[in-house]
Amino acid sequence: MNKQYAVLFTIDLSSIKESHSTQVKAITLSMRQDRMMVGTFGHEIIDLPINLQSNTCNVAQAVIKIHGHFAPLASWTNEVWGLAIFPNQEKYATCSDDSKLMIWDTTTKKCLKTLPLNLDKTGALVPMDDNFKGLTKSFMGRSIDISPRGDFIAVGLNDGMVRIFQTSTWKMVHMQKCGKEWIEDLKFSPNGKYLAVGGHDNMIQIFNMPDCKRLGKVFGKSSSYITHLDWSQDSNSLRTNDGSYELLYYSTNGNQITSGASQFRDEPWSTSSVVLGWAQQGIWQSCQDGSDINHADRSHKPVGDTQLLATADDSGKVNVYKYPSCVDRSKAVMGSGHSSHVTKVRFSPKDNYLFSTGGNDSAVMQWKVTSIKQ
């Protein structure tokens, strides 16, 4: 606009096909006034070349500087819950309620690939519902894990569906309904032979890999929804947390191991995502109840002389403790940045980075691990 508030020219962003949503939320001009940065409803920042002398903008030269997850409808939340790290690669994956599986580069901090989760059994895109004008819970991603060799990605969805993608082709190779409620955690076994799926229907299912056929029966003794699960190092046993704050143990045949606390007291679990356990008892502070810590992750090796345990909490904080954290109300190094509850934390394979995802802020953050005070 000029001094008389007359429109000088209009910039149409709809031709930027790589954008999830070009609805404009914020704009700013560079100091030289030759570039415009545009923040979009799709959680992106677009760099546009602009010429205020000729009142022109070359949209064909637009560059999306930042990609992100977003929810197309305000009627749904857009919580980012899925986070997994590629083994021995500088990559990680996230998913959210926007029905997107995104692959990120640790070094460049850029999105490498975006895969849609709204696929039918043939791999064809499922369009938005005509009446709802959006994608339903059936396509909202809530959990991710990557196989030990990095050849498969499993995604648990908000309606109990599991989708498995092959990373060599990025094609969906399997989809199966595992329950009527959302899959909060699923994990490949350390030997890569199994995939365990824990649902909000209180049950566990184990699938053989790579044929994706279920191993035995659906099982579980949880009295509430399953929130976390870990494999033993030998891939023969599982432990779980649930919404009633239980720590339960199972063998792969579905039998509960009632003496698990003593039997596995020296077990170096393949992952340490549970938030209730002997090694996690110090992460709970006086003001917290059992639902205030959403996730935990243990470093793969000692940083200095100490292993680390990171947690994600409802106060928007990423907390890092010494592992095991057995002293009541242990002190933590606290990271602030999320404006909503933190849903997941994961260390990189070399433990030089820690990643976190936010709930309603839809943020994916990368933290650098530099040193630890003894």
C-alpha positions in Angstrom: 0.0 0.0 0.0 1.0 3.6 -0.6 0.4 6.7 1.7 -3.1 6.8 0.5 -3.6 3.1 1.6 -4.1 2.1 -2.0 -3.2 -1.4 -3.0 -0.1 -1.3 -5.2 0.1 -5.0 -6.1 -0.9 -8.4 -4.8 1.2 -11.5 -4.2 -0.5 -14.8 -4.8 1.2 -17.6 -2.9 -1.2 -20.4 -4.0 1.2 -21.5 -6.7 3.8 -22.7 -4.2 2.9 -26.3 -4.3 5.5 -27.5 -1.8 3.7 -25.5 1.0 1.2 -27.3 3.3 -0.8 -24.1 3.6 -0.1 -20.7 2.2 -2.6 -18.9 4.4 -0.5 -15.9 5.7 -0.1 -15.5 9.4 2.8 -13.0 9.6 5.1 -11.0 7.3 8.3 -9.0 7.6 10.6 -7.1 5.2 14.4 -7.4 5.2 16.5 -4.3 6.0 17.2 -3.7 2.3 13.5 -4.3 1.6 14.4 -6.7 -1.2 13.1 -9.8 0.5 9.9 -10.7 2.4 9.6 -13.4 5.0 6.1 -14.9 5.2 4.9 -17.1 8.1 2.1 -19.4 7.1 -0.7 -21.3 8.7 1.2 -24.4 7.7 4.0 -23.6 10.2 6.3 -22.6 7.4 8.5 -19.6 6.7 8.7 -18.6 3.0 11.5 -16.4 1.6 10.2 -14.2 -1.2 12.3 -11.9 -3.5 10.4 -8.5 -3.8 11.0 -5.3 -5.7 9.2 -2.3 -4.2 10.4 0.0 -7.0 8.6 -2.0 -9.7 6.0 -3.4 -7.3 6.7 -7.0 -8.3 7.4 -10.3 -6.6 8.8 -13.4 -8.3 6.9 -16.1 -6.6 8.6 -18.7 -8.7 11.8 -18.0 -6.8 10.2 -18.5 -3.4 12.1 -20.7 -1.0 10.6 -22.5 2.0 13.1 -21.9 4.7 11.3 -23.8 7.5 8.9 -26.7 7.3 6.7 -27.9 10.1 3.7 -29.9 11.2 0.3 -28.3 11.3 -3.4 -29.1 11.6 -5.6 -28.1 8.7 -8.6 -27.6 10.9 -8.9 -25.5 14.1 -11.5 -27.9 15.4 -8.7 -30.5 16.0 -5.6 -30.3 18.1 -2.3 -30.7 16.4 -0.2 -32.5 18.9 3.2 -33.8 17.7 3.7 -37.1 19.5 5.7 -39.2 17.1 9.6 -39.1 17.3 12.2 -41.7 16.3 15.9 -41.6 15.4 17.5 -43.4 12.5 20.3 -45.8 13.7 23.8 -44.7 12.6 22.5 -41.9 10.5 22.1 -38.2 10.9 18.3 -38.4 10.4 15.2 -38.6 12.5 11.4 -38.9 11.9 8.3 -37.2 13.3 4.6 -37.5 12.9 1.6 -35.5 14.1 -2.1 -35.0 13.8 -1.6 -33.3 10.4 -1.3 -36.8 8.9 2.3 -36.3 7.8 5.4 -38.4 8.4 8.4 -36.1 8.1 12.1 -37.1 7.7 14.6 -34.5 9.0 18.4 -34.1 8.6 20.3 -33.6 11.9 23.2 -31.7 10.3 21.3 -29.2 8.1 18.2 -29.1 10.3 16.0 -29.3 7.2 13.1 -31.5 6.2 14.3 -34.1 3.7 11.0 -35.8 2.9 7.3 -35.6 3.8 5.1 -38.7 3.5 1.3 -38.6 3.7 -0.4 -41.0 6.2 -3.8 -40.6 4.6 -3.3 -43.7 2.4 -5.5 -46.7 1.6 -4.3 -50.2 1.3 -3.1 -49.7 -2.3 -1.1 -46.7 -1.2 -3.4 -44.2 -2.9 -4.2 -40.9 -1.2 -7.5 -40.7 0.7 -9.1 -37.3 0.1 -10.6 -35.1 2.8 -14.1 -35.9 3.9 -16.6 -33.8 2.0 -18.7 -33.1 5.0 -16.0 -32.8 7.6 -13.7 -30.9 5.3 -10.6 -32.4 6.7 -8.8 -35.7 7.6 -10.2 -37.7 10.5 -8.4 -39.4 13.5 -7.9 -42.4 11.2 -4.9 -40.7 9.6 -3.4 -38.8 12.6 0.1 -40.1 13.5 0.8 -40.5 17.2 3.9 -42.8 17.5 6.9 -43.9 15.4 9.7 -46.4 15.7 12.5 -47.3 13.2 13.9 -50.8 12.9 17.5 -51.5 14.1 18.8 -51.5 10.5 16.8 -48.5 9.5 14.9 -50.4 6.8 11.4 -50.0 8.2 9.4 -47.2 9.9 6.3 -48.1 11.9 3.7 -45.4 12.6 0.9 -45.8 15.1 -2.2 -43.7 14.5 -4.9 -42.1 16.6 -7.6 -44.7 15.7 -5.5 -47.9 16.4 -4.1 -48.3 12.9 -0.4 -49.2 12.3 1.3 -48.4 9.0 4.7 -49.7 8.1 6.9 -48.0 5.4 10.0 -49.4 3.7 12.8 -46.7 3.7 14.5 -47.9 0.5 11.4 -47.0 -1.5 9.4 -44.9 1.0 6.4 -47.1 0.1 3.8 -48.3 2.6 4.2 -52.1 2.8 1.7 -52.9 5.5 -1.3 -51.5 7.3 -3.3 -53.2 10.0 -5.9 -52.2 12.6 -4.6 -53.0 16.0 -7.4 -51.7 18.1 -10.1 -49.0 18.4 -8.0 -46.5 20.3 -4.7 -44.6 19.7 -1.3 -46.2 19.6 0.9 -44.3 22.0 3.9 -46.5 21.8 5.3 -49.2 19.5 8.9 -50.5 19.2 11.0 -52.9 17.1 12.9 -55.5 19.0 16.7 -55.1 19.2 17.2 -58.1 16.9 14.8 -56.6 14.3 12.6 -59.7 14.3 9.5 -58.2 16.1 7.4 -55.1 16.4 5.5 -54.6 19.6 2.4 -52.3 19.6 0.9 -50.9 22.8 -2.6 -49.3 22.6 -5.0 -47.2 24.6 -7.2 -50.3 24.6 -4.9 -51.7 27.3 -3.5 -54.4 25.0 -0.2 -55.4 23.4 0.3 -57.1 20.0 3.6 -58.4 18.6 4.2 -58.8 14.9 6.9 -60.8 13.1 9.1 -58.8 10.7 9.3 -58.4 7.8 6.1 -60.4 7.0 4.1 -58.3 9.5 2.2 -61.3 10.7 1.0 -61.3 14.3 2.9 -63.5 16.7 0.5 -65.4 18.9 -2.4 -63.7 20.7 -3.3 -60.2 21.8 -2.3 -59.9 25.4 -2.0 -57.5 28.4 -2.8 -57.2 32.1 -2.8 -53.4 32.3 -5.9 -51.9 34.0 -5.5 -48.8 31.9 -4.1 -47.6 28.5 -0.5 -48.4 27.7 1.8 -45.4 27.5 5.3 -46.8 27.2 7.0 -50.0 26.4 10.6 -51.2 26.2 12.3 -54.4 24.9 15.0 -56.4 26.8 18.4 -56.6 25.1 17.8 -60.2 24.1 14.4 -59.4 22.5 12.7 -62.0 24.6 10.8 -59.7 27.1 8.9 -56.5 27.4 8.1 -54.0 30.1 5.3 -51.4 30.0 3.8 -48.4 31.8 0.2 -47.5 31.7 -2.4 -44.9 32.7 -2.9 -46.5 36.1 0.8 -46.1 36.9 1.7 -49.8 36.7 5.1 -51.3 35.7 4.4 -54.7 34.1 6.6 -57.4 32.5 5.8 -59.9 29.7 7.5 -62.6 27.6 7.0 -62.5 23.8 4.5 -65.4 24.1 2.2 -63.0 25.9 2.6 -64.4 29.5 3.0 -61.9 32.3 6.2 -62.2 34.3 5.0 -61.5 37.8 8.5 -61.6 39.3 9.8 -59.1 36.6 11.0 -56.4 39.1 13.5 -58.9 40.6 14.2 -60.9 37.5 15.1 -57.9 35.5 16.8 -55.8 38.2 20.1 -55.9 36.3 18.7 -55.8 32.8 20.2 -53.0 30.6 16.9 -52.5 28.6 17.3 -51.7 25.0 15.5 -48.5 25.5 14.4 -46.7 28.6 11.2 -44.9 27.7 9.2 -45.9 30.8 8.8 -43.1 33.3 8.0 -45.4 36.2 10.7 -47.7 37.3 13.7 -48.2 39.7 16.0 -46.1 37.5 13.4 -43.3 37.0 12.2 -42.8 40.6 14.2 -39.6 41.0 12.7 -37.8 38.1 9.4 -37.1 39.9 9.1 -33.8 41.7 6.9 -32.9 44.6 4.4 -30.9 42.5 3.9 -33.7 39.9 1.4 -36.5 39.6 1.7 -39.6 37.5 0.6 -37.9 34.3 3.0 -34.9 34.4 6.0 -36.7 32.7 5.1 -37.9 29.2 8.3 -39.7 28.1 11.9 -40.6 29.0 15.0 -41.6 27.1 18.4 -42.8 28.2 21.6 -42.0 26.4 23.3 -44.8 24.6 26.7 -44.4 26.2 28.2 -42.3 29.0 28.6 -38.6 28.4 31.9 -38.1 30.2 31.6 -40.7 32.9 27.9 -40.5 33.3 24.9 -41.8 31.3 22.0 -39.4 30.9 18.2 -39.7 31.3 16.1 -37.1 29.5 12.4 -36.5 30.3 9.5 -34.6 28.6 7.0 -33.0 31.0 3.7 -31.1 30.9 5.3 -27.8 31.9 7.0 -27.4 28.5 10.4 -28.5 29.9 13.0 -30.9 28.7 14.9 -32.2 31.8 18.2 -34.1 31.8 19.2 -36.2 34.8 22.1 -38.5 35.6 21.2 -42.2 34.9 20.1 -44.0 36.9 18.0 -41.4 38.7 17.4 -43.0 42.0 17.7 -40.1 44.5 14.3 -38.7 45.5 13.6 -35.5 43.6 16.9 -35.4 41.7 18.2 -32.2 40.3 18.1 -31.8 36.5 19.5 -29.6 33.8 16.4 -28.0 32.5 15.8 -26.8 28.9 13.1 -24.3 28.1 11.7 -23.6 24.6 8.4 -25.4 24.1 5.3 -23.4 24.7 3.2 -26.5 25.3 3.6 -29.9 27.0 6.6 -31.8 25.7 5.5 -35.2 24.3 8.7 -37.1 23.4 12.5 -36.9 23.9 15.1 -39.0 22.1 18.9 -39.0 22.1 20.8 -39.3 18.8 22.9 -42.5 18.2 26.1 -40.7 19.2 24.4 -38.9 22.1 25.6 -35.6 20.8 22.1 -34.3 20.3 18.7 -34.6 22.1 15.5 -34.1 20.2 12.1 -33.1 21.6 8.6 -32.7 20.3 5.9 -30.4 21.6 2.2 -31.0 21.9 0.0 -28.0 20.9 3.0 -25.9 19.9 3.8 -28.5 17.1 7.5 -27.8 17.6 10.4 -30.1 16.9 13.6 -29.1 18.7 17.2 -30.2 18.5 19.4 -29.7 21.6 23.2 -30.1 21.6 24.7 -32.2 24.3 28.1 -30.7 25.1 29.2 -31.6 28.6 28.0 -32.6 32.1 29.0 -31.3 35.4 30.1 -34.0 37.8 
